[in-house]
Amino acid sequence: MFFYELREGDDDIFADVLLAREDEMDADTFFALVQEIRLRIQDSYEEDTLIEAIADELEKDHEFVAISDERITASVNVSKVDDENFLTDLEEDDGDEMDGDYRGIYLELPSDPGRPN
């Protein structure tokens, strides 16, 4: 199994998509394929991000598998503390206000010597 990554964004905010493929594709060929797909779809995709749209095309036509949260079979929380080791519930909670897509943003805030974190 061989793994590939698509990244989108700038120095402050970025997103990535991981892909897997049974047969190896050299980096230059992968880059050329991604560029070909990007040029073809960049003005017409329906996914949330360009990299998700490219990943869909790679999966549909080029034997890649996009590694996403929807494909996770099991998730285990691991800690040195025994009570903090557990199998994570992957089922969606219907009453959760966070249902659907959400994005995380990393912010670099000025440090305050009076605050511990």
C-alpha positions, 0 to 999 in steps of 0.5 A: 500500500502506498500513501499520498497527500493533497494539501491546500491552503497557506502558512496560516490555514491548510487542509489535507487529504490522505490517499492510498493506492495499492500500486505505486505511482512515482511522485512526478507522475502523481503531481502531473495527474493532480495538475491535470485533474485540477485544471479540468475541475477547478471552476466546476467542482461541488465539494467543499474544497478543491483537494476533496474534489481532486481526491474524488476524481483520483478515487473514481478514475485512478484506483486511489482510496481517500482516507477519511473519517467516514472510513474509520472502522475503529478508534481507540483513545490511548493514554498512560493512565489506564482509565483513559484507554477506551474504544471511541464511539464512532456513531453519530449522536442525533442530538449533537449540535455539531452534526454535519461538517465542521472545520477547525482553525488554529490561531496563534495568539499573543502570549500573556505571562499572567495566563498559564496556557 
